[in-house]
Amino acid sequence: MPSERLTFQNPEGTALAARLDRPDGASPCAYALFAHCFTCSKDLRAARALSRALTRHGIAVLRFDFTGLGESEGDFADTNFSSNVDDLVVAADFLAEHYEAPRILVGHSLGGAAVLQAASRLDAVQAVSTLGAPYDPEHVTHLLEDATEDIRATGEARVTLAGRTFTIRKQFLDDLAATRMEETIGALGRALLVFHSPVDRTVGIDNASRIFQAAKHPKSFVSLDDADHLLTTRADAEYAGVVLGAWAEKYVDRSRSERQAPEGQVVTRTGEAYRTDIQAGPHALVADEPEDVGGDDAGPSPYDYLLSALGSCTGMTLRMYADRKGWPLEEAIVRLSHAKIHAKDCEHCDTNTGKVDRIEREIEVRGALSDAQRERLLDIANKCPVHRSLHNEIAVRSSLRRTMPE
């Protein structure tokens, strides 16, 4: 996904750092705003995974660092829950002024409570999603453990959270205590999707239950099974992203989507790792390499896609031929595998040295077909267009496209 670094200022003149993630090769059909967890940043794995999933559905995502965190300016000690909500509103105003007002809000942990609060101040928002969010923001005080008493007694204390040390002041605790969520959630007036793990030890599952019960329909709940609070396991973050992206599509105007690749083209984009985002018309796909060769196994490999092309073309060709003949073909199942073998081991190959590619294709046709019909379908399989392309000489012409420096 293309990602652009941005900055904008809050009312105090503090510069907040952000990233705007866009769909590949097209204009977004909607914008979303992401709020990160307490003392986290916009670059947490969960934030990246959720943003990537939404961009695959044509939705651009602005994720930013709250004041005093990540790459944003300001003193974290001067912030509180209310200032986080204010930062969210400023971020939404920035989107509205320079791009388009966000229609979707997504918040992780305390950021989830913040988006629930901010939604009432953002008229364009149609849907809100929370991940591991506390029902009561004051819940985060248990993370401070024994420091709470020191903060109340002396006005502030140094607290170490996730390996980093922060100054927490009494006004932070007072602001949390003054926040009441029940009325806010009950009056949300937007579609709500609640994600939570039943084994979350940072914010217990009972918080999700209370949020869900306080909200009015439409509302949905998705269990994250054995995920931890920060979704540190890639599979957990990817799963949440896939579900979020599918859910969000209902609340955007798909007719505005221009995200498909130009007619007749497939566009791929490979970033720092092997993961490659593919745009084929309006369809978003992902390719990757297995973990044992340095990939994240986030999608099929390029050769998997090659086999998929041959297998799907074979099945479609058999379907088309059987329908034209009026034959009772119920289903065609094609199983394929790819390997490189020594040329000397290939008795039908013209190449005599080195290695050649070999694709094993096993075809199963189901239905009340005669033996003669089955044999004929095997012959027809070899006539599928992709099969022919693989056997014909293929000329690949490559050119280097000029790009403007960023």
GUTORMI-501484 format. One record per residue (C-alpha): x, y, z; residue number from 1. Coordinates in Angstrom, 2 decimals. Layout:
BEGIN
+---------+---------+---------+-----+
:       X :       Y :       Z : pos :
+---------+---------+---------+-----+
:       X :       Y :       Z : NUM :
...
+---------+---------+---------+-----+
This chain:
BEGIN
+---------+---------+---------+-----+
:       X :       Y :       Z : pos :
+---------+---------+---------+-----+
:    0.00 :    0.00 :    0.00 :   1 :
:    1.35 :    3.49 :   -0.79 :   2 :
:    2.04 :    5.37 :    2.45 :   3 :
:    2.67 :    9.09 :    2.84 :   4 :
:    4.19 :   10.82 :    5.87 :   5 :
:    2.17 :   13.83 :    7.03 :   6 :
:    2.09 :   16.28 :    9.92 :   7 :
:   -0.69 :   18.49 :   11.23 :   8 :
:   -1.07 :   20.71 :   14.28 :   9 :
:   -3.40 :   20.49 :   17.24 :  10 :
:   -4.92 :   23.69 :   18.73 :  11 :
:   -1.84 :   24.17 :   20.93 :  12 :
:    0.38 :   24.29 :   17.84 :  13 :
:    1.93 :   20.89 :   18.52 :  14 :
:    2.94 :   18.99 :   15.38 :  15 :
:    1.42 :   15.52 :   15.23 :  16 :
:    3.06 :   12.90 :   13.00 :  17 :
:    0.87 :   10.74 :   10.78 :  18 :
:    0.84 :    8.29 :    7.92 :  19 :
:   -1.81 :    8.24 :    5.23 :  20 :
:   -2.12 :    4.77 :    3.72 :  21 :
:   -3.87 :    4.61 :    0.36 :  22 :
:   -5.31 :    1.87 :   -1.84 :  23 :
:   -2.96 :    0.74 :   -4.59 :  24 :
:   -3.25 :    2.56 :   -7.89 :  25 :
:   -6.56 :    4.35 :   -7.37 :  26 :
:   -8.59 :    6.95 :   -5.55 :  27 :
:  -10.09 :    5.88 :   -2.19 :  28 :
:  -13.79 :    5.22 :   -1.92 :  29 :
:  -13.70 :    6.43 :    1.71 :  30 :
:  -11.33 :    7.48 :    4.51 :  31 :
:  -10.82 :    5.94 :    7.94 :  32 :
:   -9.08 :    7.27 :   11.06 :  33 :
:   -7.10 :    4.99 :   13.40 :  34 :
:   -6.35 :    5.64 :   17.10 :  35 :
:   -3.55 :    3.63 :   18.71 :  36 :
:   -3.37 :    2.10 :   22.19 :  37 :
:   -2.18 :    3.74 :   25.43 :  38 :
:    1.53 :    4.78 :   25.12 :  39 :
:    1.76 :    2.94 :   21.75 :  40 :
:    2.28 :    4.47 :   18.31 :  41 :
:    0.81 :    4.50 :   14.83 :  42 :
:    3.46 :    1.99 :   13.69 :  43 :
:    2.41 :   -0.90 :   15.91 :  44 :
:    1.98 :   -4.17 :   13.97 :  45 :
:   -1.77 :   -4.23 :   14.62 :  46 :
:   -2.13 :   -0.68 :   13.26 :  47 :
:   -0.25 :   -1.56 :   10.08 :  48 :
:   -2.20 :   -4.78 :    9.55 :  49 :
:   -5.58 :   -3.13 :   10.03 :  50 :
:   -4.64 :   -0.24 :    7.77 :  51 :
:   -3.38 :   -2.60 :    5.07 :  52 :
:   -6.62 :   -4.57 :    5.20 :  53 :
:   -8.76 :   -1.47 :    4.79 :  54 :
:   -6.71 :   -0.20 :    1.85 :  55 :
:   -7.35 :   -3.51 :    0.08 :  56 :
:  -11.03 :   -2.60 :    0.26 :  57 :
:  -10.40 :    0.80 :   -1.30 :  58 :
:  -10.38 :    2.71 :    2.02 :  59 :
:   -7.58 :    5.14 :    2.82 :  60 :
:   -6.43 :    5.23 :    6.45 :  61 :
:   -4.89 :    8.05 :    8.49 :  62 :
:   -3.00 :    6.71 :   11.52 :  63 :
:   -1.21 :    9.21 :   13.73 :  64 :
:    0.70 :    9.50 :   16.99 :  65 :
:   -1.05 :   11.19 :   19.90 :  66 :
:    0.67 :   14.20 :   21.46 :  67 :
:    3.98 :   13.26 :   23.10 :  68 :
:    4.08 :    9.75 :   21.64 :  69 :
:    5.83 :    8.17 :   18.67 :  70 :
:    7.06 :   10.83 :   16.27 :  71 :
:    4.66 :   13.54 :   17.46 :  72 :
:    5.82 :   16.60 :   19.35 :  73 :
:    4.64 :   17.63 :   22.78 :  74 :
:    4.99 :   16.42 :   26.36 :  75 :
:    3.08 :   13.24 :   27.16 :  76 :
:    2.89 :   14.37 :   30.80 :  77 :
:    0.62 :   17.24 :   29.74 :  78 :
:   -1.86 :   14.96 :   27.97 :  79 :
:   -4.89 :   13.02 :   29.14 :  80 :
:   -7.81 :   11.05 :   27.73 :  81 :
:   -9.71 :   14.22 :   26.81 :  82 :
:   -6.70 :   15.61 :   24.92 :  83 :
:   -6.45 :   12.33 :   23.01 :  84 :
:  -10.07 :   12.74 :   21.94 :  85 :
:   -9.29 :   16.32 :   20.92 :  86 :
:   -6.32 :   15.06 :   18.87 :  87 :
:   -8.67 :   12.65 :   17.10 :  88 :
:  -11.08 :   15.43 :   16.21 :  89 :
:   -8.19 :   17.55 :   14.91 :  90 :
:   -7.01 :   14.61 :   12.79 :  91 :
:  -10.52 :   14.20 :   11.38 :  92 :
:  -10.68 :   17.92 :   10.61 :  93 :
:   -7.32 :   17.67 :    8.84 :  94 :
:   -8.67 :   14.84 :    6.67 :  95 :
:  -11.84 :   16.80 :    5.91 :  96 :
:   -9.87 :   19.91 :    4.92 :  97 :
:   -7.22 :   18.26 :    2.77 :  98 :
:   -8.86 :   15.02 :    1.59 :  99 :
:  -12.27 :   13.91 :    2.84 : 100 :
:  -13.92 :   13.58 :    6.24 : 101 :
:  -13.48 :   10.09 :    7.73 : 102 :
:  -16.46 :    7.77 :    7.56 : 103 :
:  -14.90 :    5.05 :    9.71 : 104 :
:  -13.17 :    5.26 :   13.09 : 105 :
:  -11.00 :    2.42 :   14.43 : 106 :
:   -9.46 :    2.43 :   17.91 : 107 :
:   -7.17 :   -0.01 :   19.72 : 108 :
:   -7.31 :   -0.30 :   23.54 : 109 :
:   -7.63 :    3.19 :   25.05 : 110 :
:   -7.79 :    4.44 :   21.47 : 111 :
:  -11.00 :    2.42 :   21.19 : 112 :
:  -12.55 :    4.34 :   24.07 : 113 :
:  -11.32 :    7.55 :   22.43 : 114 :
:  -13.02 :    6.86 :   19.08 : 115 :
:  -16.28 :    6.08 :   20.90 : 116 :
:  -16.05 :    9.51 :   22.52 : 117 :
:  -14.95 :   11.32 :   19.37 : 118 :
:  -17.68 :    9.90 :   17.12 : 119 :
:  -20.35 :   12.22 :   18.55 : 120 :
:  -18.30 :   15.21 :   17.39 : 121 :
:  -17.78 :   13.93 :   13.84 : 122 :
:  -20.93 :   14.04 :   11.73 : 123 :
:  -19.48 :   12.20 :    8.71 : 124 :
:  -18.63 :    9.06 :   10.69 : 125 :
:  -20.90 :    6.12 :    9.86 : 126 :
:  -19.13 :    3.20 :   11.54 : 127 :
:  -16.87 :    2.66 :   14.57 : 128 :
:  -14.73 :   -0.33 :   15.51 : 129 :
:  -12.85 :   -1.04 :   18.75 : 130 :
:  -10.17 :   -3.61 :   19.53 : 131 :
:   -9.47 :   -4.59 :   23.13 : 132 :
:  -11.06 :   -1.35 :   24.32 : 133 :
:  -11.88 :   -0.64 :   27.99 : 134 :
:  -15.48 :    0.18 :   28.79 : 135 :
:  -14.27 :    2.68 :   31.36 : 136 :
:  -11.09 :    4.62 :   30.44 : 137 :
:  -10.19 :    4.69 :   34.15 : 138 :
:   -9.47 :    0.98 :   33.69 : 139 :
:   -5.98 :    1.90 :   32.46 : 140 :
:   -4.99 :    3.04 :   35.96 : 141 :
:   -4.38 :   -0.60 :   36.89 : 142 :
:   -1.41 :   -0.48 :   34.52 : 143 :
:    0.15 :    2.12 :   36.78 : 144 :
:    0.06 :   -0.29 :   39.75 : 145 :
:    1.60 :    1.22 :   42.90 : 146 :
:    2.42 :    4.50 :   41.15 : 147 :
:   -1.22 :    5.62 :   41.43 : 148 :
:   -0.85 :    6.46 :   45.11 : 149 :
:    2.38 :    8.37 :   44.48 : 150 :
:    0.75 :   10.34 :   41.68 : 151 :
:   -2.16 :   11.37 :   43.86 : 152 :
:    0.11 :   12.19 :   46.78 : 153 :
:    2.85 :   14.14 :   44.96 : 154 :
:    1.08 :   15.24 :   41.79 : 155 :
:    3.15 :   13.12 :   39.40 : 156 :
:    5.35 :   10.03 :   39.10 : 157 :
:    7.65 :    8.30 :   36.63 : 158 :
:    6.09 :    5.09 :   35.36 : 159 :
:    7.65 :    2.41 :   33.17 : 160 :
:    5.26 :    0.90 :   30.62 : 161 :
:    6.34 :   -1.64 :   27.98 : 162 :
:    9.99 :   -0.82 :   28.60 : 163 :
:    9.58 :    2.97 :   28.29 : 164 :
:    9.34 :    5.53 :   31.08 : 165 :
:    6.65 :    8.21 :   31.14 : 166 :
:    5.68 :   10.98 :   33.51 : 167 :
:    2.05 :   10.63 :   34.62 : 168 :
:    0.41 :   13.55 :   36.41 : 169 :
:   -2.60 :   13.74 :   38.67 : 170 :
:   -4.64 :   15.58 :   36.05 : 171 :
:   -4.40 :   12.45 :   33.89 : 172 :
:   -6.05 :   10.35 :   36.60 : 173 :
:   -8.64 :   13.03 :   37.35 : 174 :
:   -9.59 :   13.24 :   33.69 : 175 :
:  -10.02 :    9.47 :   33.43 : 176 :
:  -12.19 :    9.43 :   36.56 : 177 :
:  -14.44 :   12.15 :   35.14 : 178 :
:  -15.12 :   10.28 :   31.90 : 179 :
:  -18.41 :    8.38 :   31.70 : 180 :
:  -18.94 :    6.05 :   28.75 : 181 :
:  -22.39 :    4.48 :   29.17 : 182 :
:  -24.33 :    7.45 :   27.81 : 183 :
:  -21.76 :    8.06 :   25.09 : 184 :
:  -21.98 :    4.48 :   23.82 : 185 :
:  -25.78 :    4.36 :   24.10 : 186 :
:  -26.07 :    7.51 :   22.00 : 187 :
:  -23.39 :    6.49 :   19.49 : 188 :
:  -25.83 :    6.29 :   16.59 : 189 :
:  -23.32 :    4.52 :   14.34 : 190 :
:  -22.67 :    0.93 :   13.38 : 191 :
:  -20.32 :   -0.68 :   15.91 : 192 :
:  -17.91 :   -3.62 :   15.59 : 193 :
:  -16.27 :   -4.81 :   18.82 : 194 :
:  -13.16 :   -7.00 :   18.70 : 195 :
:  -11.85 :   -8.55 :   21.91 : 196 :
:   -9.86 :  -11.55 :   23.03 : 197 :
:  -11.30 :  -13.70 :   25.81 : 198 :
:   -7.78 :  -14.17 :   27.19 : 199 :
:   -6.81 :  -10.48 :   27.11 : 200 :
:   -5.02 :   -9.94 :   30.43 : 201 :
:   -4.61 :   -6.20 :   29.96 : 202 :
:   -8.24 :   -5.31 :   29.30 : 203 :
:  -10.58 :   -8.12 :   30.33 : 204 :
:  -13.32 :   -9.51 :   28.08 : 205 :
:  -15.98 :   -8.12 :   30.43 : 206 :
:  -15.19 :   -4.69 :   28.99 : 207 :
:  -16.30 :   -5.84 :   25.53 : 208 :
:  -19.50 :   -7.23 :   27.03 : 209 :
:  -20.33 :   -3.91 :   28.69 : 210 :
:  -19.59 :   -1.92 :   25.53 : 211 :
:  -21.73 :   -4.28 :   23.47 : 212 :
:  -24.64 :   -4.19 :   25.93 : 213 :
:  -24.57 :   -0.40 :   26.16 : 214 :
:  -24.61 :    0.04 :   22.37 : 215 :
:  -27.70 :   -0.04 :   20.20 : 216 :
:  -28.01 :   -1.89 :   16.90 : 217 :
:  -26.44 :   -2.25 :   14.42 : 218 :
:  -23.65 :   -3.80 :   16.47 : 219 :
:  -21.41 :   -6.85 :   16.08 : 220 :
:  -18.89 :   -8.71 :   18.21 : 221 :
:  -15.90 :  -10.74 :   16.99 : 222 :
:  -13.83 :  -12.90 :   19.33 : 223 :
:  -10.07 :  -12.80 :   18.77 : 224 :
:   -9.73 :  -16.21 :   20.42 : 225 :
:   -6.24 :  -16.60 :   21.93 : 226 :
:   -4.82 :  -13.23 :   20.80 : 227 :
:   -2.91 :  -11.05 :   23.26 : 228 :
:   -3.85 :   -7.44 :   23.91 : 229 :
:   -1.42 :   -5.93 :   21.39 : 230 :
:   -2.13 :   -8.52 :   18.66 : 231 :
:    1.59 :   -9.22 :   18.49 : 232 :
:    1.05 :  -12.44 :   16.55 : 233 :
:    0.88 :  -11.67 :   12.84 : 234 :
:   -1.96 :  -14.12 :   12.23 : 235 :
:   -4.13 :  -12.43 :   14.88 : 236 :
:   -3.53 :   -8.96 :   13.46 : 237 :
:   -4.17 :  -10.17 :    9.90 : 238 :
:   -7.40 :  -11.93 :   10.94 : 239 :
:   -8.73 :   -8.80 :   12.63 : 240 :
:   -7.82 :   -6.81 :    9.53 : 241 :
:   -9.61 :   -9.16 :    7.13 : 242 :
:  -12.81 :   -9.09 :    9.20 : 243 :
:  -12.62 :   -5.31 :    9.67 : 244 :
:  -12.15 :   -4.71 :    5.96 : 245 :
:  -15.12 :   -6.88 :    4.98 : 246 :
:  -17.33 :   -5.23 :    7.62 : 247 :
:  -16.31 :   -1.70 :    6.65 : 248 :
:  -17.30 :   -2.22 :    3.00 : 249 :
:  -20.96 :   -2.01 :    4.00 : 250 :
:  -20.50 :    1.56 :    5.16 : 251 :
:  -18.73 :    3.05 :    2.15 : 252 :
:  -19.99 :    4.08 :   -1.26 : 253 :
:  -18.61 :    1.37 :   -3.55 : 254 :
:  -19.83 :    3.24 :   -6.64 : 255 :
:  -17.11 :    5.83 :   -5.97 : 256 :
:  -14.35 :    3.28 :   -6.01 : 257 :
:  -11.75 :    3.79 :   -8.72 : 258 :
:   -9.26 :    1.42 :   -7.24 : 259 :
:   -9.15 :   -1.12 :  -10.06 : 260 :
:   -6.08 :   -1.29 :  -12.23 : 261 :
:   -6.34 :    0.15 :  -15.75 : 262 :
:   -8.28 :   -2.12 :  -18.09 : 263 :
:   -6.13 :   -5.00 :  -19.29 : 264 :
:   -3.45 :   -4.48 :  -16.62 : 265 :
:   -2.43 :   -6.15 :  -13.39 : 266 :
:   -0.50 :   -3.89 :  -11.00 : 267 :
:    1.77 :   -5.24 :   -8.28 : 268 :
:    3.52 :   -3.36 :   -5.49 : 269 :
:    6.36 :   -4.85 :   -3.42 : 270 :
:    7.70 :   -2.93 :   -0.41 : 271 :
:   10.52 :   -3.62 :    2.04 : 272 :
:    9.69 :   -7.32 :    2.46 : 273 :
:    8.55 :   -9.94 :   -0.05 : 274 :
:    4.87 :   -9.26 :    0.53 : 275 :
:    3.35 :   -7.97 :   -2.70 : 276 :
:   -0.05 :   -6.32 :   -3.10 : 277 :
:   -1.75 :   -7.11 :   -6.40 : 278 :
:   -4.53 :   -5.17 :   -8.10 : 279 :
:   -6.27 :   -7.07 :  -10.88 : 280 :
:   -9.15 :   -4.90 :  -12.05 : 281 :
:  -11.29 :   -4.31 :   -8.94 : 282 :
:   -9.81 :   -7.36 :   -7.20 : 283 :
:   -7.15 :   -7.00 :   -4.50 : 284 :
:   -4.81 :   -9.96 :   -3.95 : 285 :
:   -1.65 :  -10.63 :   -1.94 : 286 :
:    1.46 :  -12.64 :   -2.86 : 287 :
:    4.31 :  -13.55 :   -0.54 : 288 :
:    7.04 :  -16.10 :    0.06 : 289 :
:    7.07 :  -18.80 :    2.75 : 290 :
:    8.64 :  -18.00 :    6.11 : 291 :
:   11.51 :  -20.45 :    5.50 : 292 :
:   12.83 :  -18.25 :    2.68 : 293 :
:   12.37 :  -14.96 :    4.49 : 294 :
:    8.75 :  -14.10 :    3.73 : 295 :
:    5.77 :  -13.74 :    6.04 : 296 :
:    3.61 :  -16.29 :    4.18 : 297 :
:    0.88 :  -13.64 :    3.97 : 298 :
:   -0.36 :  -14.98 :    0.63 : 299 :
:    0.29 :  -17.47 :   -2.16 : 300 :
:    3.70 :  -17.44 :   -3.83 : 301 :
:    4.11 :  -16.36 :   -7.48 : 302 :
:    4.26 :  -20.02 :   -8.55 : 303 :
:    1.10 :  -20.71 :   -6.55 : 304 :
:   -0.60 :  -18.04 :   -8.62 : 305 :
:    0.77 :  -19.60 :  -11.80 : 306 :
:   -0.75 :  -22.96 :  -10.82 : 307 :
:   -3.96 :  -21.19 :   -9.82 : 308 :
:   -4.19 :  -19.61 :  -13.26 : 309 :
:   -3.73 :  -22.96 :  -14.99 : 310 :
:   -6.11 :  -24.78 :  -12.65 : 311 :
:   -8.89 :  -22.22 :  -12.86 : 312 :
:   -8.53 :  -21.94 :  -16.64 : 313 :
:   -8.71 :  -25.75 :  -16.92 : 314 :
:  -11.87 :  -25.92 :  -14.83 : 315 :
:  -13.57 :  -23.10 :  -16.71 : 316 :
:  -12.70 :  -24.65 :  -20.07 : 317 :
:  -14.15 :  -28.01 :  -19.02 : 318 :
:  -17.27 :  -26.30 :  -17.69 : 319 :
:  -17.77 :  -24.39 :  -20.92 : 320 :
:  -17.27 :  -27.46 :  -23.11 : 321 :
:  -19.56 :  -29.70 :  -21.01 : 322 :
:  -22.31 :  -27.07 :  -21.02 : 323 :
:  -22.08 :  -26.67 :  -24.78 : 324 :
:  -22.34 :  -30.45 :  -25.22 : 325 :
:  -25.06 :  -30.83 :  -22.63 : 326 :
:  -22.96 :  -33.30 :  -20.62 : 327 :
:  -23.76 :  -33.90 :  -16.91 : 328 :
:  -20.54 :  -32.48 :  -15.49 : 329 :
:  -21.24 :  -31.60 :  -11.87 : 330 :
:  -17.79 :  -30.44 :  -10.81 : 331 :
:  -14.24 :  -30.29 :  -12.10 : 332 :
:  -11.45 :  -30.49 :   -9.51 : 333 :
:   -7.89 :  -29.77 :  -10.59 : 334 :
:   -4.90 :  -30.52 :   -8.35 : 335 :
:   -1.55 :  -29.07 :   -9.36 : 336 :
:    2.04 :  -29.03 :   -8.18 : 337 :
:    5.21 :  -27.46 :   -9.54 : 338 :
:    8.84 :  -28.60 :   -9.42 : 339 :
:   12.10 :  -28.06 :  -11.25 : 340 :
:   13.63 :  -31.27 :  -12.51 : 341 :
:   16.77 :  -32.22 :  -14.43 : 342 :
:   16.15 :  -32.05 :  -18.17 : 343 :
:   17.57 :  -35.55 :  -18.60 : 344 :
:   14.69 :  -36.87 :  -16.46 : 345 :
:   12.05 :  -35.40 :  -18.79 : 346 :
:   11.47 :  -37.82 :  -21.64 : 347 :
:    9.21 :  -35.47 :  -23.64 : 348 :
:   11.25 :  -32.27 :  -23.26 : 349 :
:   13.25 :  -30.71 :  -26.07 : 350 :
:   15.76 :  -29.31 :  -23.58 : 351 :
:   18.62 :  -31.72 :  -22.85 : 352 :
:   20.68 :  -29.85 :  -20.25 : 353 :
:   20.05 :  -27.98 :  -17.03 : 354 :
:   16.65 :  -28.00 :  -15.38 : 355 :
:   13.10 :  -27.63 :  -16.67 : 356 :
:    9.82 :  -26.77 :  -14.99 : 357 :
:    7.36 :  -29.60 :  -14.52 : 358 :
:    3.73 :  -29.09 :  -13.56 : 359 :
:    1.77 :  -32.11 :  -12.42 : 360 :
:   -1.94 :  -31.67 :  -13.13 : 361 :
:   -4.49 :  -34.21 :  -11.88 : 362 :
:   -8.05 :  -33.66 :  -13.10 : 363 :
:  -11.13 :  -35.10 :  -11.41 : 364 :
:  -14.47 :  -34.77 :  -13.17 : 365 :
:  -17.61 :  -35.58 :  -11.24 : 366 :
:  -21.01 :  -36.46 :  -12.64 : 367 :
:  -22.75 :  -39.25 :  -14.58 : 368 :
:  -20.24 :  -39.13 :  -17.40 : 369 :
:  -19.32 :  -41.99 :  -19.73 : 370 :
:  -15.73 :  -43.15 :  -20.07 : 371 :
:  -15.60 :  -41.63 :  -23.54 : 372 :
:  -16.82 :  -38.28 :  -22.19 : 373 :
:  -14.21 :  -38.34 :  -19.44 : 374 :
:  -11.41 :  -39.04 :  -21.92 : 375 :
:  -12.63 :  -36.24 :  -24.15 : 376 :
:  -12.63 :  -33.80 :  -21.23 : 377 :
:   -9.01 :  -34.74 :  -20.55 : 378 :
:   -8.18 :  -33.81 :  -24.14 : 379 :
:  -10.09 :  -30.53 :  -23.80 : 380 :
:   -8.12 :  -29.64 :  -20.66 : 381 :
:   -5.02 :  -29.27 :  -22.81 : 382 :
:   -6.81 :  -26.69 :  -24.92 : 383 :
:   -7.41 :  -24.18 :  -22.14 : 384 :
:   -5.87 :  -20.78 :  -23.05 : 385 :
:   -3.42 :  -20.69 :  -20.13 : 386 :
:   -2.21 :  -24.21 :  -20.96 : 387 :
:   -1.57 :  -23.09 :  -24.51 : 388 :
:    0.25 :  -19.94 :  -23.35 : 389 :
:    2.56 :  -22.02 :  -21.18 : 390 :
:    3.42 :  -24.25 :  -24.13 : 391 :
:    3.84 :  -21.43 :  -26.64 : 392 :
:    6.80 :  -19.11 :  -26.90 : 393 :
:    6.20 :  -16.13 :  -24.61 : 394 :
:    7.82 :  -12.75 :  -25.21 : 395 :
:    8.06 :  -10.56 :  -22.10 : 396 :
:    8.97 :   -6.96 :  -22.85 : 397 :
:   10.21 :   -4.93 :  -19.87 : 398 :
:   10.72 :   -1.19 :  -19.56 : 399 :
:   11.64 :    1.12 :  -16.71 : 400 :
:    8.95 :    3.65 :  -15.87 : 401 :
:   10.13 :    7.13 :  -14.95 : 402 :
:    8.98 :    8.21 :  -11.49 : 403 :
:    9.21 :   11.56 :   -9.78 : 404 :
:   11.44 :   11.59 :   -6.66 : 405 :
:    9.50 :   11.69 :   -3.37 : 406 :
+---------+---------+---------+-----+
